[in-house]
Amino acid sequence: MNQPGSTRVENPQGFTHTGPGHIYVNVGAQPQDSDKPTFRRIAEDQLQWLRRVLVDPPGMGKARALLADTGTVVLDGTPGSGRTSAARVLLRECRRDSGVFHELLPGEEDELALHDPALVGTGDQLLLDLSAAEDRQWSSARADLPALRKAVHEQHAHLVVVMPHGGTLDPDLQYYRVDLQRPCGRQVLRRHLRMHGIPYEQYMQADITVEEFVREERPMREIAGFADLVRRARESARPDEGFAQWCTTAKRARNDRRREVAGRVAELREAPQRALLIAVSMLHGAHADVVHRAAQLLLRTLRSPTDGLPLLQHKDLAERLGEISADTGPSGLVRFTELDYDSAVRAHFWDHMPDLRPHLGSWAASVVDLNDPHVVPALRDGLVARLAGQYLRTGRGDALASLAEHWSAESTGRARLEAAAHALTCGLEDPEHGREFRKRIYHWCAHGRLGGELAQVLVRVCSDVLAASHPDQALLRLYYLARREHDAALALQALDDLVAGSRRLRRRLLDRLARPALSPSDLTIFLRVSDPAPLTDSSDTSRALVEENEVQRTLTVCWHAVLAELPRATWQPHAARWLHRAADGTGQGGEILLDLLVSAAERCGTRRGEVFAALYASAREAEHTAPGGPTRSVETTELLLHKISVAQGLGPSAPPPASARGTRP
């Protein structure tokens, strides 16, 4: 989180932001209406970056071939060898047009069991990262692996399992096991430096700092972090400094500076000095105007008294920055003179002034709300990420979630909502607190009384962040949000967009909707997600969704509730779409659509005659709006009428010949 002007989310179990750029979450508008990239696109960019910097560990070729041949590979290796990164790259390489990425989370309360076939969709890429699992969790997952692998094979999907190092594996799964060895640390460092734009002639030269660093076997993440420090040292270096100086600066930045910072803070006794020190550390790389205003806002938030001096007797900003070892470059951006000094300052004030913590949340919100041309989205996100980093570093995830809730409740504009969403994003992406945040968001969506604009924030976090790696959890949370009486439109749109990319998720949502008593909200959701086009599309599989028996059951249950409980004016446009799809002949199962409508109407008991009549009348009206003209729609209406007659016992079971359809007296 220390890169100037950027947001960096460290997470060995999720996507890792080690390249240039920012992580954005859009709130208040559809992503296509914003200049900011969605989290999904950022996650894809991060994965592309990971592919570029990854040095294939010994065994990677075997893993790649095994995954291509069987659809399954189980990775083993020492911690820090890059197992999880290799797993993600392997899955990215086998991505197809169909299917979604899904990180499996066995044991979480709203996750499907590993042996449940509904967990796997056609072409899905599944990651089961159990590298840190305890013996009991690994034993339970291992028992389910044969069933999971069978489902993966049947769905032409791909599964990568990262097993705990030294764990046991059943004999029938040993064939899929690949031991990944640790790649050469020097090669890994050079690859990162090259991708960071360090010239070849620089990083290839002998350097004592590099030699000392690579002499010790280090985790891949630590090597990546050092390379990033070298990059940042280069960006802030003088023109006459070269690779050796950059590496020395990076090495110094890795040192523990707690005593150094504590001594410096003890020397700075005045409130304005400390306020400026905090402002620079939280807004590192921001424009001087923003830092100055932020320091003033912090003093105001803490109700510090003013010195009462005339304005011209105040120290100017350059002098004040010099007192805290910071300065402005030619572009007017404020940074400490020592690399990574900002992180040490943040940690000091957070750890040693605990009474300051609640005030920092209020202060950050006031900075986010500033109307200043230099307060851009990247700056706001960087501030929120640095604040969130302190909450998460000290195990205060619950307090961070409460802060995001508070920001949403008292929101005065879009910037505050995006700050709340970004705070939750940092929590979700944190390896230690991700599960806690997923659980907190679940209870908000399913049971919480959502004040202010929290529902809007949750929709964005679920659809843009959670869905990128945990689509089933996103589906369930968006479903609960879409069932609410108020502010459901955005959730309904996000839910529709989510299932549009996955047959499996659409199937699972229909199954959840087809319960004995559908609420009015459930009926609204069903009509939105029952578009006949994806139901009859078989382009990526052997048969369409509507041809599956279980899907037919769920559609019949839902249509019965719609026909029985909603006025015709509400369901008629949706029935017309089904009738048009049945008439145009595209896809598979067009006639099945008619059978399902008739079967649903037939269940209406004493009202079935009335419902049949309404259904037939709707078909006659739909003829006039058919995209392909009325001829084929008339034939479809006649076929529907025949099926209604058969259901009522009024006609022969054999349908009339096609030549006889569409001819009316």
N, C-alpha and C positions, 0 to 999 in steps of 0.2 A: 504493500500500500504506500510505498514511499517514493514512487516515481513521480517527479514533478508533473502536476497537471494531469494525472491519470488515475484510474481506479484499478486496483489489482486485487483479485480475489484468489487467495491461496487455498487450494483444496486438492489433496492428493487423491480423493475419491471422486471428484467431479472434474469439470473442465478447469484448466489452470491458465490464468492470463499471464503469460510470460513474454508476450510480444507487445508491440506498440499499439496504442488505441485505448478505447474506453468501453466499459460495460454499461449499456443503457437499458432502461425499462420504461416504456411509454405508458403514460396514464392520461386518460381524459379524451383520447382520440384514437381512431384506428391506426395501426402502425403505418399503413400506407399514406396516412394524412400527415405524417410527421417527417421531419428531416433526420430524426435519430434512428439508427438501425435497431431492430428488435434484438432482444437477448438471444433468440434462436440464431439469428445471423451472426451475432458475436460468438456464440458457442461454436458455430461451424467454422468461423475464422480461427478460433483458438485451436480447433482440431486440425485444421490445415497447417497451422503453425507447428503443432506437435508433430505432424508427419514430416515437416521439413527439418526439424531439429533432432529428431530421433535417430540415433545411431543404432542400427539393428544389432541387438545383442546376439551372441552365439546361441543358436537354436531357433532364431526367428524364422529362418527359411523353412525349417521343418514344421513349425507351427503354422505358417502360412499355407503350406501344401496340405497339411492335415485338415485344416479348416475348410479349404476349397474342396477336398475330396469327401469329407464326412459331415461337414456342417458343425462340427464340435471340436474344441480343443481345450485341454485343461493345463493351465500354465502354473509352473512352480518356479521358485527362485528365491534368493536371499532378499530380505527387505532392503529397499534402496536400489535394487538392480533395474528398476524401470518396468516391472511386471505390469502394473496397471496402465501405464502409458502405452506399452506394447499391445495390451489387450484392446485399447480404444482404437489404436491405429489399425489393427487387424480387422476390427469390425467396420471401420470406415472404408477400408479397401474393398470389402465385399458388399457394399451398399448397392442396392438396385432401385429401380423405379418404384417398386412396391415395398411396403413395410416401413416400420419406424424403429428408431433406436430406443431401447428400453433397459434401464438399469434395474435389475431385480433386487427387491428388498425383503427377503424372507423374514418373517417374524413381526413385521409391522402390522398393526391392527387392521388396516384396510387394504392389505395386499393379498392377492390370490396365492394359494399354496403352489409350491413349485411343481407339484404333480398334476395340477389342474390344466387340462388341454386348452382352456380358454385364455391361458396366459400368453399363448404364442399365436401370432398372425402370419399370414403369408409374407415371406421375405423379410421378417423382422430381424433386427440385430440385437441380440440379448447379451448383456454383461452381468455376470454374477461374481461380484468382487467379494470374496471371503478371505482375503489375505490377512485380515486382522481378526478373524472369527475365533471364538473360543471353541474348545473341543466339542461341547454339547451342540453348538450351532452348526459346526462343520459336520458332525455325525448325522444330524437331522437332514441337512441339505444333501449329504452324500446318499442317503437312502432314497431321496426323490430324484436324483440325477438320471437314472435310467428312464423314468417316465417323461421327464423333461426333454431328454435327448430324443426320445421317440417322437414327441410332438414337434420338436425342431425339424427332424428329418421329414415328417409328413407335410410340414408347411413350407419346406424349402427355405427354412430360416437358418440363421447362424448363431451359435452360442459359444462364448468364451468364458470359461470359469477361471478365476484366479484363486488358487487354493492356498491355505495357510502353509507356510514353509515348514517342512518336516511332518506335515499331516499325513495320515494314511489314506489310501485310495483303494477301493474295491478292485479285485483282479479283473473283472469284466470292463473296467474303465481305464485300466493301465495303458491300453493301446492309445488313448487320446491324450496321455500326459506328455508334456514337453518341458524339460528343464531349461530355463533361460539363464545364461551366465551373465555376469556383470560385464558390460562393455568397457573398453579402455577409457579411463577418465580423461586422459589427455585428448583423445579424439572427440569425446563428448563436449569438452570445453571449447575446442577449436570449432566444432560445428555450430555451437551457440554463438560464438564470437563472429563467425562468418555471417550467420543469419542476422546478427545485430548490425551488420555493415562495417565491422572492423576490417580494414584492408588486410589482404593476405600476407603482404610483406611485414606487417606489424605482428599479427598473432603467431606467425611461424618463427619469429626470432626467439632466441634463448632468453629467458628471464628468470631471475632467482625467485621472485614471488610466485610465479606460475609453477616452477619446479617444486617449491615447498608445498604448494596447494595440492598438486596432483600426486605427490608422493604418498599421501594417505588415501586409502580407499574411502570415498565419500558417497553418500546417497546422490542419485541423479538430480534430485531437487536442489540439493546444496550446490552442486556444480552449476546448475542453471541460474541459481541466485547470484553466485559469484560473477558469472558472465554478464548478468544484468547490471551488477554494480560497476563492472568495467565499462559497460556502455554508458552508464550515467556519468561516470568519472570523465570519460572522453567528452561528453556533451558540455560539461561545466569546466573543462580544463582550459588553460591558457594556450595560445597558438604555439608556443615554443615547447610544450610538453608532449611527450610521446607515449608509446605503449608501456614502457617501464613505469612512468609516473602514474598512468591510469591504473595499473595493477597495484601499485603501492597504495594509492588512494582507496581502491576497492578493499584491499586488505585491512587498512586502518578502519574503514567503515564497518567491518565485521566485528571489531572489538567491542567489548562490553563497556559502555560509556556511562553507566549509571552514576558512578562516583564523580566523574567529570561534570555531568549535568547537575548533580546535586550541589556541587560546590559553586557552580555558576549561578544557580537559582538563589543560593544563600547570599551571594554578593548583590543580587538585584532585589532590593528590599521594597522598592516603590511599586504600587499597584499598576501604574501605566506601563512600567517596564515588563512586568510579568504578563500583563494582558497582551502586550505586543509579542512577547515570546510565545505565548499560547497561540495567538492568531497566526503567526508565521508557521508554526509547526502544523497547524490544522489546515492551513491554506498554502502550503508550500508550493511555490511556483506561480502564485497568483499575482495580479497586477498590484502595484504599490497602493493605488487608490482603494482597492478592495481590502487590502490588509489593514490600512489605516482605519477605514470605516468599521471593519470587523473588530478591531481592538477597542474602538470607542463603544461599539455595541456591547462588548463583553463587560466593560466597566459599568455601563448603564444597567445591564442585566444583574450584575452583582451589587448595584446601588453604591458604587464607590464614590466618595465625595470628590468634587473637582478641586483643583489647586487654587482657583480664583485668580490666577495670573492673567494679565492682558494677553491677547492672542500673540502679539509680536514678541512676547517674552518667553513663549513656549519653545522647547527644543524642536528643531525641524526633524522631519522623518529620517533623513539621512543620518543625523547624529544619533537618533534613537535606535535605528537599525544597527549602527556600529556598536552600540553598547551591548547588543545581544549577539554579536558576531554574525550578522546578516547584512546583505547588501542587495542592490538592484543592478541588474545587467543593463545593457544598452536598450533592451526592449521594455524596461521598467518592471520586470518580474522579480519578485522578492524570493531569495533563497538564503539559507545558511551557507556560510563559507566552507563548512565541513560536510562532506557527503554523508547522508543518512543521519545527520544530527537531529533532524526533525522527529524521527521515530523515537529517539531517546528522550527528547523533551516531552513528547506526548505521554510516554510511559511514566515519566517521573511525576508529572502533575496528576495523572490518573491514580497512580499508586500511593502517592504521599499527600495528596489533598483530596481525600474521599468526599468531603463536603462540597467540593466543586462539581462533582459528577452530574447531579440533576440540573445544575445551572447550564452546563455545557449543552444539554439537549435543547433547552429553550434558546440559548444563544445561537446554536447551529440553525434552528428554524428561522430565526430573524435574519441570519446571513443569507439563507436560501431565498428568502422573500425579497432581498434587495433588488431594487430596480436600477440596475447599473449595466452599461454595455459590456463591461468586463466580467460580469457574473453570468457566465455561459453554462450550459448543461454539464460540460465536463468538470467545471470547477465545483458545481453543486454536488455532483456525484462523488468527486474526490473528497470533499468535506465529509459527506455522510459516511463514506467507506472508512475514512480514518477514525471517525467517532465510533462507528460500529466495530472496528477492529479492537478498540479498547474494551468495549463491552464483552466481546467474544474471547479476547485474550485472557480475561480475568473470570471467565465462567459465568457471565451475567447475561446469558441469552434471553432469559425471561424479561429482564428489564429492557433490553433492546426491542423485543416484540411489543412491550407496553408503550415504549416511546413511539414506535411506528403507529400504533393504534391511536395514541394521543395526537400525533401530527395529522392523522386522517380525520379525526373527529373535529379538530379545530381549524381545518384547512381553510385558507383564504384564497387559494388559487392553485393552479396546476403545478407550480414548482414545488409546493409543500407536499402534494400528493405523490409526485415523482420521488421526492426524498423519502417518503414513507415506504414506497415500493422498493426503493433501492436498499433501504435498511433491511427489509425482509429478504431481499435477494442475497445480501451478504450473509445473513443467517442461514439461509437454505444452502448456500455454497460452502459453508464452513464444515469441515469434516467432523468436528466434535459436536456441533450443535445442529447439524442439518436435520436429523431425526426429530429433535425437539421442536424445530420450527415447522416441519411438516405436520406434526401432531397438533401444534397450536393453530395452524391455519385450518386444519380439518375441523377442529372444534368451533372455530369462528364461523366457518361456512355452514356447518351442520346444525349447530345449537346456539350460536352467539347472537346477541342483540347488537347489530352492527350500527354504530352511531356515525354521524357525519357521512363521509365519503369512503368509509372503510371497505364497503362492498365493491366499489369501483377499483380500489387498490388491489383487493384480493383477486378480482377477475384478471387483472393484468399480470399479477405475479403467477397465478396458476397457468394462464394460457401462454405466457412468454417465457417463464423460467422453469416452473415445475414440469410442464409438458415436454420440455426439451430432453429430459432424461427419465422422467417418471410419468408417462402419459396416463397410466391407469389411475394414479393418484390425482392427477389434474382433472381427469374425467369426473371422478366422484365429487370433488370439491366444486367444480363448475356446475354439476348437476344440482347440488344443494343450493348454490347461489341462484340458479335459474328458477328454482321452486319458490323463491321468496315473492311476497306480494308486491314489494316495491323494489325498484332499481334492478329488475331482472333482465331488461332488454340487452344490456351489454354482455351479461353472462350467457344468455341464450345464443347470441351471435358467436361468442367464443366457443361454446359447446358445439355448435354446428360446424364451425371451422375445424375443430379438433377431430371430430369423427369423419370429416370429409377426407382426411388423409389416411384413414385406417379402417378396413373392413372389420377387423377384430374389435376395435373400439365401438364402431356402430352396432355390432352384434351385442356387445356387452351392455351398451346403453339401452337397447331395445329390451334386453332381458331384465334390466332393472326396472324399466317402465311397466312391464307386463306383470304387475302385481294385482292381487284380488280387488283392491279398491284404489283406482287411480284418482288423484286429486285434480282439480281444475288446472293447476300448474303443470302436472304431469301430462295432461292432454295437450296443453300448449306446446310443451317440449316435443311430444311425439309428432305433432303436425309439422313442426319445424324440421325435425331430423328424418322424416319419412319420405324424403325426396325419392321418387321411383327410379331416377337415373342411376344412382349408385347401387340401388337394390338389385337392378337387373343387369348391371355391368359385369361381364365375365372376361374382360380383356386380360387380366393378370392371373386368372385361375381357371380351373376346369369347369366350374359352374358358378352361377350368380348367387348372391346372398339369398335372394327370394326363393331359390330352389332348395334351400336347406330346411329340413323339417322343423327344427327348433325356431328358426327365424319366422317361418310361416305361422307357428303357434303364437309367437309374441306379437306379430303384426295383427293377427286376428283378434287377440285379446284387446289390443289397444284400439283398433278400429271399432270394435264392438262398443267400448266405452265412449268413444267419440260420437258414434251414431246414436247411442242411447241417451247421452247426457248433454250434448251441445246442440244448439239450433242449426238448422240446415245452412243458414247464411254463413256460419263460421266454418263448417267443414267442406262446403261445396267447392271452393277454389282448390282445395287440396285433393279432393276426389277427382276433380277435373284433370289435374296433373297426372294422376294415375291412369285415367281413361285415355288421355292423350298419349302417354307412354305405351299403353297397350295397343293403341291404334297405329303408332308410327313404325312398329316392327323392329326397332333397334334394340340391341341387347337380347337377353334371354329371359323367358318367364313372363312375357307380356300377358298371356292368357291367365297365368297364375295370379296376377294382380286382380283380375276380375273375380276369380274364384275366392280370393281372400275377402274382397268387399262383400260378396254375396254371403259367404260363411259368417262374417261379422254381423251382417244384418239379420241373418237367420237366427242368431242367438238372442234377438231382442224380444222373445216371448210374444206376449199378446200384442205388442206394437210392431211386430215384424212386417205385417202388411203395409202399415204406414211408412216404415223405414224403406221397404222395397220400392214403394211408390216414389218416395223422395229421391232414392238413388237413381231410379230410372229417369225421373224428371231432370236430375242433375246431368245425366248422360246426354239427354236431348239438348240441354243448354250448352254443354261442352262441345257439341258438334260445330257450333258457330265460331268457336275460338280455337279450333284445332290448327296447329301450325302447318300441317300438310294438306289442309283443305277438308271439306266435309265428307268426301266419299268414304274414306277408310274409317272415319269416326262413326259414320252411320252404320257401317258393318259391325264395328265394335259395340255400338248400342244394341243392335239386334242380337249379337251374341250374349251381351249382358242380360237382355230380356229373356233369352232362352234359359240361361242359367237360373234366373229368378223363378221362371216357370217350373223348372225341374225341382228347385228347392221347395216350392209350394205344392209339388205333386200335380201340376197342371199340364205337363207336356212330356214328350218323349225325352229320354236321356241323351239320345244322339243329337248333336248340334245340327242345325240346317247347313246344307252345303254352302260354300263360300259364294257360289254364283247366285244363290237365292237371297243372300244378305244385302241389305242396303236398298231393297226395292219395297217401297211403301205405297199403299193405295193413295 
